[in-house]
Amino acid sequence: MRGGSDQTYGSEFLADQPFLQTAGALPLRGTFVTPTLSALAAAADGRLAYVAGTGSLVARDGRLVGQEELASALRVGPVDGVTGLPAGFQAVYLRGEAQTQTVVRLSQSTYARLSDFRSSFGLEFRVQVPVINVPFRLIYAYNPNAREGATSGLFFDEKKSVFRFSIGRTF
């Protein structure tokens, strides 16, 4: 575990088409769209205008426009019959390769320290009851790493030591 330090793993660069075919739907502004690189850019920056029907971003004068600018232009001006965009606006498609990065945060893991492991040890005193031929057992257990009080839901409230008795071979 390399001393609990965080680790990063990256995939090889994936061409645009295989990347699009293997990925699932991407939630974007209340709908699910095919995860193109344009959709990923729009999801990363929620202000960018994205046309879900064509899978494109929208540009004007050589720059990407935001949702508000596109909405106001749609209200005011004429719309092109082919693209569905206002005059002066054009669809922009990001093409290229995609790479996935995965960060394993070992520094934040639940079992990062020795005190996080659960164990107990104890003693058992066993006496064989002669008439019914089963053991009578007195059991004492001690848990050095007990988590007492309310916890985060991963563990139950534990006691440092416990005393039990049992009649029979099983607990």
C-alpha positions in Angstrom: 0.0 0.0 0.0 3.1 2.2 -0.2 2.7 3.7 3.2 -0.9 4.9 2.7 0.0 7.5 0.0 -2.5 8.2 -2.8 -2.0 6.5 -6.1 -3.0 7.6 -9.6 -3.7 5.2 -12.5 -4.4 6.3 -16.1 -5.6 4.4 -19.1 -4.0 4.6 -22.5 -5.4 7.3 -24.8 -8.7 6.0 -26.3 -9.7 7.1 -29.8 -12.9 9.2 -29.9 -15.1 6.5 -31.5 -14.2 3.6 -29.1 -14.5 6.0 -26.2 -18.1 6.9 -27.3 -19.1 3.3 -27.8 -18.0 2.0 -24.4 -19.2 4.8 -22.2 -22.7 5.0 -20.7 -25.1 7.9 -20.8 -24.0 11.2 -19.2 -26.4 13.3 -17.2 -26.4 16.9 -18.5 -29.0 19.5 -17.6 -31.8 17.1 -16.7 -31.3 14.7 -19.7 -29.0 11.9 -20.5 -26.8 12.4 -23.5 -24.2 10.3 -25.4 -20.8 11.1 -23.8 -19.0 12.9 -26.6 -16.0 15.0 -25.7 -18.2 18.0 -26.3 -20.7 16.7 -23.8 -17.9 16.1 -21.3 -16.7 19.7 -21.7 -20.2 21.0 -21.2 -20.8 18.9 -18.1 -17.5 20.1 -16.6 -18.4 23.7 -17.2 -22.2 24.0 -16.7 -22.3 27.5 -18.3 -21.4 26.3 -21.8 -24.2 26.0 -24.4 -24.7 22.4 -25.5 -27.1 21.2 -28.2 -28.2 17.8 -27.1 -29.8 16.9 -30.5 -26.5 17.4 -32.4 -24.0 16.7 -29.6 -22.2 20.0 -30.2 -21.1 23.0 -28.3 -22.0 26.4 -29.7 -19.5 29.1 -30.9 -19.8 32.7 -32.0 -16.9 34.9 -33.3 -14.4 32.2 -32.6 -15.3 31.6 -28.9 -17.6 29.2 -27.1 -20.8 30.8 -25.9 -22.7 30.2 -22.7 -26.3 29.1 -22.2 -27.6 32.6 -21.4 -26.1 34.1 -24.6 -27.6 31.4 -26.8 -31.0 31.6 -25.1 -31.1 35.4 -25.6 -30.1 35.1 -29.2 -32.8 32.4 -29.8 -35.4 34.8 -28.4 -34.3 37.8 -30.5 -33.1 36.8 -33.8 -33.9 34.5 -36.8 -33.0 30.8 -36.6 -31.2 28.9 -39.3 -33.5 26.1 -40.6 -30.7 23.5 -40.9 -28.7 24.0 -37.7 -31.4 25.4 -35.5 -29.0 28.1 -34.3 -29.3 31.9 -34.5 -27.5 33.7 -37.3 -23.8 34.1 -36.6 -23.7 31.0 -34.3 -22.1 27.7 -35.3 -21.9 24.2 -34.0 -18.5 23.1 -32.6 -17.6 19.5 -32.2 -14.6 18.5 -30.0 -12.8 15.6 -31.5 -9.8 13.8 -30.2 -8.7 11.2 -27.8 -9.8 10.6 -24.3 -8.0 9.2 -21.3 -9.4 8.1 -18.0 -7.6 8.8 -14.7 -8.4 7.0 -11.5 -7.1 8.2 -8.1 -7.0 5.6 -5.3 -7.1 7.6 -2.0 -5.3 5.2 0.3 -4.7 8.1 2.8 -8.4 8.2 3.4 -9.1 4.5 3.5 -10.9 3.0 6.5 -8.2 0.5 7.2 -5.2 2.7 6.9 -3.8 2.3 10.4 -3.2 -0.6 12.7 -5.8 0.7 15.1 -8.5 0.2 12.5 -8.2 -3.5 12.4 -10.7 -5.5 14.5 -9.5 -8.3 16.8 -10.0 -9.7 20.2 -8.4 -12.3 22.4 -9.5 -14.0 25.5 -9.8 -17.1 27.8 -12.2 -20.0 28.0 -12.8 -22.2 31.0 -14.6 -25.4 30.0 -16.1 -28.1 32.3 -17.7 -31.2 31.0 -21.1 -31.8 32.5 -21.2 -35.5 33.2 -25.0 -36.4 33.0 -25.8 -34.6 29.7 -22.3 -34.9 28.3 -22.0 -31.3 27.0 -19.4 -28.7 28.0 -20.3 -25.8 30.3 -18.1 -22.9 29.1 -17.1 -19.5 30.7 -15.7 -17.1 28.1 -13.9 -13.8 28.7 -12.9 -11.7 25.6 -10.9 -8.5 25.4 -10.8 -6.2 22.4 -7.9 -3.7 22.5 -9.2 -1.7 19.5 -12.9 -1.4 20.6 -14.8 1.5 19.3 -17.0 2.6 22.1 -19.9 5.0 21.7 -21.7 6.0 18.4 -19.6 5.4 15.3 -20.0 6.3 11.6 -22.1 3.3 10.8 -19.2 1.0 9.8 -19.0 -0.7 13.2 -21.4 -1.4 16.0 -20.9 -0.1 19.5 -18.2 -2.3 20.8 -17.1 -3.1 24.4 -13.5 -3.4 25.6 -14.2 -6.6 27.4 -17.1 -9.1 27.6 -18.0 -12.1 29.8 -20.2 -14.8 28.4 -21.2 -18.4 29.2 -22.4 -21.2 27.0 -23.7 -24.7 27.4 -22.8 -26.8 24.4 -20.0 -27.0 21.8 -21.2 -24.0 19.7 -21.5 -20.3 20.6 
